[in-house]
Amino acid sequence: MCRSLLLAASLLISVLAQADGMPYAPPAPTPPVPSTPPPATPGSWPVPDAQPVAYAVLIVSRARLDTGTACDIDLYVQDQKVSRLQPEGEIALNLPPGETSLRLVTANSGLCHGGLEPLRAQSVLLRAGEVRKFRIANSESGLYLMPVSSGS
């Protein structure tokens, strides 16, 4: 008898645990999932406004034969050192448009001691969006930047 009472009590507890007092309603049907995404319509994705290019690209390269020296060469832009170019080195800089002062100096490192060099600067006018390429060259008056045509 004890066993049947225990069985009846456990059955009653399980029935009460499942019943929540609400009448049975079948679950709502789920909407069908489309097999292909809907086509994009103009304006469905936010498109950022096209910003005008606010910089110019200056590329400076150094060929071993053009400089006549194996010493490193420091490149200054607006009197700030931006790079040390080794033979066969190259650098590309994003610069603001306008008049830009460029200067080249033989680096004082290792066996290379530049000594007193004239601090000759070149001025370059850069326009927004343009790419200008220069090569380091040497003349009797010192190092300078030689413009390179766009085809080379």
Phi, psi and omega in degrees: 000320180299323181292318180291325175295318179295321179293318179294320180294318180291325176294318179296319179295319180291323178293317179294326180291328181276333182277131178246008178087355181261144177293153183289131175228135179294150181296148180293141180292143179276142180293146180294143179270124180293143182283334178237145179291152179295149181294145179287137178251153178302132180089357180284336177244137178291130179250122180294148177296138178290118180270138177293148178292124185252024179212165174242155179253126177247121179249125179240125179237160182225116174263143184300321185285332184287333185265335180072015179216148176267358181289151174293153181235128178271136177253127178248134175239123183053043179063021175241128179291124181247340183197154170241114183263127174268168177307138182068015180275163179207148177219145175241129182238138170268117184236153176291150179293156179124189180287127182232132179266128180237142180217144178240137179219137174293131184290143175269078180214149179060229180278355183264116175238107184297332183066213180267111177248146174294134181272067180282130178247149173251147179249134181231134176263117182253139177251147180303134177087350182270154176243120179243136182240134178230154176238140178284130179227169182232141175223183179298333181267005175119191181285146176207167178260124181255126178298143179247134179294154184294341181280350183246000000 
